[in-house]
């Protein structure tokens, strides 16, 4: 499997696992989980993480997520407005990602799926 295909597969596996666990995957959580996947599990995906406001961040990983949203396999759900405490203006949204297609883990996914469940 090509690295690119593997990353798409792992994103979908994470979202599948989150759905099974009734957990939400925010953009920040997704970034942190993949950072830990590389660092703790030693799975090199070449995502080039950098320090960022809310922890490790990979623009490459975000590009993969946006592609899955673009082709309709993942939905980005806006849950709540974030307002500036002084002006009351909406400055952002709390978002999470939801798998939008059928997905079945493969036998070789079991170890990573268990990691995601942690």
C-alpha positions in Angstrom: 0.0 0.0 0.0 1.3 3.4 -0.9 2.0 5.8 2.0 -0.7 8.2 0.7 -3.3 5.4 0.6 -2.2 4.2 4.0 -2.7 7.7 5.5 -6.2 7.9 4.0 -6.9 4.4 5.3 -5.7 5.3 8.8 -7.8 8.5 8.9 -10.9 6.5 8.1 -9.9 3.8 10.6 -9.6 6.5 13.3 -13.0 7.9 12.4 -14.5 4.4 12.3 -13.1 3.7 15.7 -14.4 7.0 17.1 -17.9 6.2 15.8 -17.8 2.8 17.5 -16.6 4.4 20.7 -19.1 7.3 20.5 -16.2 9.7 20.6 -15.7 13.0 18.7 -12.6 13.7 16.7 -11.8 17.4 16.5 -9.1 18.7 14.2 -6.7 19.1 17.2 -7.4 15.5 18.4 -6.8 14.1 15.0 -3.4 15.9 14.7 -2.4 14.7 18.2 -3.4 11.1 17.6 -1.4 10.9 14.4 1.6 12.6 16.0 1.4 9.9 18.8 1.0 7.2 16.1 4.3 8.3 14.6 6.1 8.8 17.8 4.8 6.1 20.1 4.0 3.4 17.6 7.0 4.2 15.3 4.9 4.3 12.2 6.6 6.7 9.9 4.0 8.4 7.6 6.2 11.4 6.7 3.8 13.9 8.0 6.4 16.4 9.1 4.8 17.6 12.4 5.7 21.1 13.7 5.0 22.8 17.0 1.7 24.8 16.8 -0.7 26.6 19.0 -2.6 23.5 20.3 0.3 21.0 19.9 1.9 19.1 17.1 0.5 20.0 13.6 1.0 18.6 10.1 -0.2 20.6 7.2 0.2 17.4 5.1 -2.2 15.5 7.4 -4.7 18.4 7.1 -4.5 18.2 3.3 -5.3 14.5 3.5 -8.4 15.3 5.7 -9.5 18.1 3.3 -9.3 15.7 0.4 -11.5 13.1 2.1 -14.0 15.9 2.9 -13.8 17.1 -0.8 -14.6 13.6 -2.1 -17.4 13.1 0.4 -15.9 10.3 2.5 -15.6 12.5 5.6 -17.9 15.2 6.9 -16.8 18.2 8.9 -19.5 19.0 11.4 -19.7 22.4 13.1 -21.1 21.9 16.5 -20.8 25.2 18.4 -19.8 28.8 17.8 -16.9 30.3 19.6 -17.5 33.9 20.5 -15.1 36.7 21.4 -15.8 37.3 25.1 -15.5 41.1 24.7 -17.3 41.8 21.5 -19.5 38.7 21.2 -18.5 38.3 17.6 -18.2 34.7 16.3 -14.5 34.0 15.9 -14.7 30.3 15.1 -16.5 27.0 15.5 -15.9 23.8 17.4 -15.7 21.2 14.6 -15.3 17.5 14.4 -14.9 14.9 11.7 -17.3 12.1 11.0 -16.8 9.2 8.6 -19.4 9.4 5.9 -19.0 6.0 4.1 -18.9 2.3 4.9 -15.6 1.1 6.3 -14.5 -2.2 7.7 -11.2 -2.6 9.4 -8.8 -5.1 8.0 -7.2 -7.8 10.1 -3.8 -6.0 10.1 -5.6 -2.9 11.5 -6.3 -4.5 14.9 -3.2 -3.2 16.7 -3.7 0.4 15.4 -7.4 0.2 16.1 -6.6 -0.8 19.7 -4.2 2.2 19.9 -6.9 4.5 18.6 -9.4 3.1 21.3 -6.9 4.1 24.0 
